[in-house]
């Protein structure tokens, strides 16, 4: 029996990277997992893997976090399937780094929609039932870019600073409700996020940094497990995880 046996976690952005690794780690601890993302085929592959590997419930819900109705349906399906939501991992995000002068307004809007509105919709959909049951835990995945800004991260950092601010405000507002909140800020992680960057100047900058040390998705997943397995009176407010330099 794992530490989270009988608990249920929703993970957004579960089709790859940190989301998929978090689903594996929570399932390893006995939690039922609800996998949410747009790429349903990838979710189904992960669900099959988890079902074969762990004795937990697994549910796939195709979800676009930029659509409020989708996220509301995600929570309702979870409650109908498993009876409630114990953990909501707000992990879905995009990192479309670009220099402001290159005016990639559409990409700015996309980051606001996914990284901020997507988190807000998760809070909107899951918080009422958590307050009603007197327990629950939001894990909001921000970034080291939510603590410092570097050239080309201006808009991305703005969205991740927003996630951090939301986490801080939630923790203060919800401290007497039994609902816990953890803000997790990863440093550079080896995921597919950089593959979606279109700014040629940023891509050239990344090429110059090839060979740098990065974290693995599993490193962040372990941080999630640490936060959610603490005693109910312990709230791990923030975890910052950075790679070491050689």
MOWOJO-V363570 format. One record per backbone hydrogen bond with DSSP energy under -0.5 kcal/mol. CO is the residue of the C=O (numbers start at 1). NH is the residue of the N-H. Records with the same first field share a line. If there is no record, write none. Layout:
CO = NH  NH
//
This chain:
2 = 5
4 = 7
7 = 32
8 = 86  87
9 = 34
10 = 89
11 = 14  36
13 = 16  19
16 = 19  20
17 = 21
18 = 22
19 = 23
20 = 24
21 = 25
22 = 26
23 = 27
24 = 28
25 = 29
26 = 31
27 = 30
29 = 4
30 = 6
32 = 9
33 = 35  59
34 = 11  36
35 = 61
36 = 13  14
37 = 63
38 = 40
39 = 43
40 = 44
41 = 45
42 = 46
43 = 47
44 = 48
45 = 49
46 = 50
47 = 51
48 = 52
49 = 53
50 = 54
54 = 56
57 = 33
59 = 35
61 = 37
63 = 65
64 = 67
66 = 68
67 = 71
68 = 72
69 = 73
70 = 74
71 = 75
72 = 76
73 = 77
74 = 78
75 = 79
76 = 80
77 = 81
78 = 82  84
79 = 83
86 = 137
87 = 10  89
88 = 90  139
89 = 12  91
90 = 141
95 = 97
97 = 199
99 = 102
100 = 103
103 = 105
104 = 108
105 = 109
106 = 110
107 = 111
108 = 112
109 = 113
110 = 114
111 = 115  116
112 = 116  117
113 = 118
116 = 120
117 = 121
118 = 122
119 = 123
120 = 124
121 = 125
122 = 126
123 = 127
124 = 128
126 = 130
127 = 131
128 = 132
129 = 133
130 = 134  135
136 = 180
137 = 88
138 = 140  182
139 = 90  141
140 = 142  184
143 = 146
144 = 147  148
150 = 153
152 = 98
153 = 157
154 = 158
155 = 159
156 = 160
157 = 161
158 = 162
159 = 163
160 = 164
161 = 165
162 = 166
163 = 167
164 = 168
165 = 169
166 = 170
167 = 171
168 = 172
169 = 173
170 = 174
171 = 175
172 = 175
174 = 177  178  179
178 = 136  180
180 = 138
182 = 140  184
183 = 185  239
184 = 142  186
185 = 241
186 = 144
188 = 215
189 = 191
192 = 195
193 = 196
194 = 197
198 = 200
199 = 203
200 = 204
201 = 205
202 = 206
203 = 207
204 = 208
205 = 209
206 = 209
207 = 210
209 = 212
215 = 190
216 = 219  220
217 = 220  221
218 = 222
219 = 223
220 = 224
221 = 225
222 = 226
223 = 227
224 = 228
225 = 229
227 = 230
231 = 234
233 = 235
234 = 236
235 = 237
237 = 183
239 = 185  241
240 = 242
241 = 187
//
